[in-house]
Amino acid sequence: MSIPAGLKYTKDHEWIKIEGDQATIGITDFAQGELGDIVYVDISSVGQTIKQHDVFGTVEAVKTVSDLFMPISGTVSEFNKGLESGPEKVNSDPYGDGWMVKVKISNPAEADGLLSADQYKELIGK
């Protein structure tokens, strides 16, 4: 299982890559493994400002539907259109082609409360 060191993580199993005032967000390798085969990603929040911890979409797997929680407050600027025809990218490449949204960060200080890779490994028992 991959847990890249350069990212931040949430207790809800989202990852976030922060670059200046922009962030790329997806679900972790652990999360996609727990969900199983992902068949649909539903994100209709592009253009909306979402507060930290609020739901920004859902991911549907064969056996369940799971909410996606915003790791940091901001405005959703982009959805990964590649997931419309290839939701399985979340399973095969959760930190690469399986990213979900890009966000313009509105409160950078919230990043201080996110987990490091080591803290996330401890959370999931790895």
C-alpha positions, -999 to +999 in steps of 0.1 A: +000+000+000+013+034-010+012+064+013+033+092-003+053+113+021+047+147+003+010+147+008-013+155+038-042+131+048-075+132+067-090+108+091-117+102+065-091+088+041-087+117+016-053+130+005-044+165-004-014+179-024-010+216-017+008+238-042+006+275-032-031+284-030-042+254-051-048+218-039-054+185-056-076+161-037-084+124-039-089+093-018-061+072-004-049+038-016-062+024+017-097+039+011-099+026-025-089-008-013-116-008+014-142+003-010-134-022-037-140-017-074-151+019-080-178+022-106-188+059-104-175+092-090-202+118-085-189+154-080-212+182-088-195+208-066-174+226-093-176+263-087-189+259-052-171+269-020-170+240+004-160+242+040-135+219+056-151+185+065-182+191+044-192+166+016-180+176-019-191+144-037-196+107-035-178+076-048-197+045-057-182+011-055-198-023-063-208-028-027-213+007-012-215+045-017-192+067+003-192+105+009-161+125+000-151+150+027-132+183+019-099+183+037-095+221+035-119+249+028-119+262-007-136+266-041-137+236-063-122+247-095-119+214-115-132+179-115-111+151-130-131+145-162-112+113-168-131+097-140-164+100-160-153+073-184-127+056-162-137+056-125-114+026-121-085+050-122-092+057-085-084+020-079-054+017-101-037+051-095-053+069-065-025+095-062-020+101-099-047+097-127-073+089-100-073+124-084-108+138-080-109+176-076-087+207-077-095+235-052-085+271-046-077+272-009-095+298+012-080+291+046-044+277+043-040+275+081-064+245+081-037+224+065-019+225+099-045+201+113-041+175+086-022+143+091+014+136+078+021+103+060+035+088+092+004+099+112-019+085+086+000+052+086-005+051+124-042+058+120-047+028+096-023+005+115+004+002+088 
